[in-house]
Amino acid sequence: MPRKTKKAARPALGDHNDSLRRDLQTVKDTSTFSASADPSTGEENDNAFDIADDLLAALDARDAAEAAEREAKKEEDDSKRRNKPHSLRDAVSGILYPSHQNKESFATSSESHQPAEAIESTHQHQRKSSIRRIFGSSPKSSDTSTDLASAGPKKRMNRQQQRKERKAAEMETVRRQAEEEVKANGGQPDLAEIERQGINAMCQTLGVTMHEITPDGHCLYAAVADQLNLRRKGREPVDYKSTRRATANEMRSHPHEYKPFISDSDEHMAGIDNREAGTLNTEQAQEKHYMTYCDAVENTGVWGGQPEILALTRAFGTQINVIQAGVPILKVGEGEFEGEPLTISYHRKMYGLGEHYNSLRPAA
C-alpha cells in the first residue's frame, strides 16, 4: 500500500483562553514534534491534526453563536429600555382615553421615525388633552374644556382684577360727583357737604346724633333748650323764650363781663341805630346801647354768639360744648360747673340763612 505523503504543516492557531482549547493546542504541538522525530507516525499525526482542527472549528462556531446571541440580547434590552417610557405613557393614555387607544398605539409605532424632542412633546400634549377631556368639562356646558392647571390662577387673577375694577369705579363715581358739585357751585367746592361730613364724623366719634333745629334766628336758644329738657327730665320744660330771657338777665346783671365782647356789628344786627359808634366815650352812652342790646336778646330774633353762650352757661350752671367741623371742640364754662355738659353743633355753610346751631342728642 503506498504510503501517504506528509501533509503540509498547518499554521498555528490563535491564542485561546478556555482550557479545552489549550488542551487541544497542547496535543497538537506534541503530535507535530513526534512526527518530526519519527516519520513512521506521520499519518496518525495527520489524523489527530484533523480532529483537533474540527474540534477547534466547532468551538469557534459555538463562541461566534454565543457572541451573536449576546449581542442580539443586548440590542433587545436596549430597545426595551428605550421603549419603556413610551409604553408607560401609552398605558396611562389608554386608561385615561381608551376610545383612542388604537390611534395612540399607531402614533407610538411611528415615533421611531421622529426626533426625541418631538416624541416627548407629543406625549405631553396627549397627557394634557386626556386630563382636559376627563376633568375640564363643566356640568352646565359639556362643549367647553378648561385646563385645570391654568384655571385656578386665572380665576384668582380675575377676582383680584374685579376688586380693582370695582374700587376704581367707586373712585370714579365719587370724582364725577365732586366735579358735578363743583360745577353746580360756580366752580367752587361744595363747602356745605364738606362741613356736613366733618360734623357727622365727629358725631359718630362722640356717640351722638344731630337733632335739627328750625333755622329761624332762635336756633342757639332752641338748641340749648332742647339739651336742658334732656338733662332735666321731670322739671318744667323750657323753650327758646325761656333761654333768651335767662341770657338777657345774666348779661344785664354782669355787664362788665360781656360788654367788651359786644361789637358794633352785633348792635347793628340787633336793630340798634348807633351812628355814634366808636366815638362815644362816656360810660353812660355805652351803658345805654348795651342795655338796648340786652333787650334785643330777650325780645327779638337777634342771633347769638360766644358772649351769649357764656351767659347761658352761667344762667343755667352748666358747661356747653360746641361741635364744629375742622376745629377742636369749644368747651364754654369748662371747669366752672359739675355734671354732664350740654352739646350743640355750630354750622356756617349747611344752611342758606348762614350761621346755625343744632342740638346733639345721645345716640339710641
SULNORVEN-V865033 format. One record per run of one state. SS is the DSSP state (H for helix, E for strand, - for the rest). FROM is the first residue (numbers start at 1). TO is the last residue. Records with the same first field share a line. If there is no record, write none. Layout:
SS=FROM-TO / FROM-TO
//
This chain:
-=1-18 / 38-38 / 97-97 / 110-110 / 114-115 / 136-137 / 139-140 / 142-147 / 185-190 / 207-207 / 212-218 / 232-239 / 254-254 / 262-263 / 270-282 / 300-305 / 317-319 / 324-329 / 333-341 / 348-355 / 363-364
H=19-37 / 39-96 / 98-109 / 111-113 / 116-135 / 148-184 / 191-206 / 219-231 / 240-253 / 255-261 / 264-269 / 283-299 / 306-316
E=138-138 / 141-141 / 208-211 / 320-323 / 330-332 / 342-347 / 356-362
//
